[in-house]
């Protein structure tokens, strides 16, 4: 048997007593480094990637789509059920290996926390329902995402709903950062740096504790090397500050 705690807060974890083993993990985070608008953010990239992001953003308009972020009381009630349907549709693409953690009733109950919610959405002309939705939570200067899904697939829709729309909303609010959730290294090319978070593990089987503790140092070193490599690959115009260890 074992006990574990994920995404631990240092103020809490540092006070824990007993033989807890610390395991490092990489995750992505976009940080607002004083940008006043999305164009200012674009200016931080090298020339090639700045052009690529502009192309991906323009791609929506070229396909007749518009992007909006809708928050709080402005969110129509019917969007909650639609988000559940699109969440299931997205997971259906991956079969039994999907990250299907939530039931439709979860999305239908979201109205109770409406002030914390935002949806990044694309629209077609004369269609009242979004073509795609990304589900976001926001509090204390951080926007967190995101489950997402699309009724109809369009090229570059994913990047706009899941990355560019939330980044622009984070800048508009003057918030500190946007945590995009788990996912692929596509985020590196869009300006997401990597940081380290820590999970804590306590094993009640001495043999399992010995096995884990004898290997976790090597695993942590490998994960830090991966974090450093990902941060070195972010295509910013100037190297600037690379990802930091928050824990």
N, C-alpha and C positions, 0 to 999 in steps of 0.2 A: 504494500500500500504506500501511497505517497500523497502529498498535499502540495499544490502549486498556486502561485499568484502571478498573474500576467499584467504587463504594463504598470508596474508598481511605481508609486509616488515615493521619491526619496525621503520625504518627511515622515512617511509611514514605515517604509521598509528598513530604514537605518535604525529604528528602535526595536526591531524584532529580535527576540532572544532565541537561542537554540541554533542547531546546525543547518541553517538554510544555505543552499548552494545557489550561486548567481549565474544565470545563463544569459548571454548577450544576444540580441536580435537586431537586425537592420530594419528600419522602416523609413518611408519617405515623408518629407515635410516641406511645404512651400512657406517661405518666410517673407513677409513684407518688409523690405529694407528701405522704408521711407518713400515708396512709390505713391504718387498722387493720382495716377491713372494707368490704364493698361499700356498705353504708348510708352510711358516712362519705364515700365517693366520690360517691354520689348527692347528698349535701348540698352539693356544689360547684356543682351546676347551678341554673339559674333554675327557677322553679316549673313552667312549662309542660313543659320537657324532662324534669324530674325525674318528672313524672306520666307522660310518654310512655314513659320507660324502665321504670318500674314496670309499666306496662301490657304492654309487650313481654316482660318477664320473667314476669309472671303468665300470659301467653298460653300458655306451655308447659304449665303445670299444668292450665289450663282445657281443653286438648286431650288430657290424659291422658299427657303426656310428662314425663320427669325428665331433668335435666342433670347429668352427672358429668364430672370430669376425672380420667383414669386415667394413672398414670405408671410408668415403669421396669418392675420385675419384675411389677407388677400387670397389665400389658397382656397380654391373651390372645393366643396365637400367631395365631389365625385373623383377628385384626383387621388384620394387615399385608396379607394378600391382599385383604381387604374394602376397605381403604383404596385399593388400586390400582384395584379395580373402580369405586369411587365417584369416584375421580379421573378415570377415563376417561368415566364417565357425565356428570360436570360439563362436561368439555371437549366432549363430543358436542353440547351445546347450542349451541356457537358455531361449529361447522363447521370449515372450513380455517383460520379465524382464531383458533382456540383456542390457549391457552398450554400445549400438550401437550409438555412438556420431558422427561418421565420415562417409562420403560418399567415394566411391571408387576413385572419382576424387581427394580427398585429397592426397591419397598415390601416385597417378600418378603425382602429382605436386611437389613431394618432391625433385626432382633433383635440384630445384632452391636453396635449402639450403643444398646441399650435404656436404659442409665442416663440418656441425654440426652433421651429421648423422653417426650412426653405426648400424649394424645388427649383432645380435648373431644368428648363423645358425648351423644346423646339416646337414651332408651329408651322403649319401650312396655311396658305390663304383659304378663308371660308371654312375652316375646320375648327370647331370650338375646342376639341380635345387635343392635348399635346401629342405630337408624333413620338417624342421621347421624353423621359423624365429621369432626373437624378435626385436622389433623396439626401438631404443634408441636415445636420444639426449644428446649432451655433450657440456658444455661451462663453463668457469671460475672455473675449478677444480671439477665440479660435473657432473656425468653421471646420466641421468634420464630415467626411463623406466616405463612401457613398455607394448605396445600392442604386442600380440604374436598369433601364430597359427601354426598348424601342418598339413601337408598333410597326414601323416600316424602316428598313435599313437605308441609310444614306452615307456615302463616303464622308469621313471626317466628322460625322455627327457625334461620335463618342468623345473625341478630343474636346469638342466645344461644350458638350453637356457636362462632362466629368472633370475637365481641367480648366479650360479658359473661362467658362461662365462662373464657376466658384472662385477662381483667382480674382476675376474682375469684381465680384461681389465683396470679397475680402478687402480689396483695396477701397472700394466705395464706402464701406463701413469704417474704414480706418483701423481694422483689426490687425492682429499681430501675425497670424499664420493660418494655413489651410492644411489639414491632415487629410490626404486623399484615400486613406485606407490601404488595404492590401492590394497587391497587383504587380504588374509587370514592370520591367525596366524601361518601357516606353516613357515613363515619367521623367527619366533622366534628361532626355532631349527637350522636354518642356519646362525645365528649370527647377525640378524637385531635387533637393539635396537629401542625402541620407543621414540619419542619426541613429544612435544606439539606444535601445530600451532594454530593460532587464526583467526577466522572470525569475521568481524565487521558487526553489524546490526543496522539500523536506521528505526524506525517505525513511520509512519505518522498518524496512528490510535492510539490515547492515550490508548484505552483499550488493544490493542495488545501489546503496549509498556509495560504497567503495568504487563500483564500476563507473557511476556518474562522476564522482569527484576526481577520479583519475583521468578523465577525458575532457571535462568541461573547460579546463584552462586552454587546451589545444583548440577546442571548438570556438572559444571566445576570441582567441588570437586570429583564427581564420575569418571569423565574422568581422572583426575590426579591419582586417586587410581588405575584405570585400567592400566595406563602407568607404574606406579611403579610395579604392579604385573607382567606385561609382561617383564619388564627389569629384574626382579628377576628370571624369568624362562629361560633366555638365558643361554645355557649350556657351559659357558666359564670355563676354568680351575681355574681362579682366578676371584673374583668378579669384581675388577677393577672399573672403572667409569661407573655408570649407566647412562641412558639417561638423558639429560639435557633439561631444558626449554629454547628454543632459543628465545622466545618472551615474 
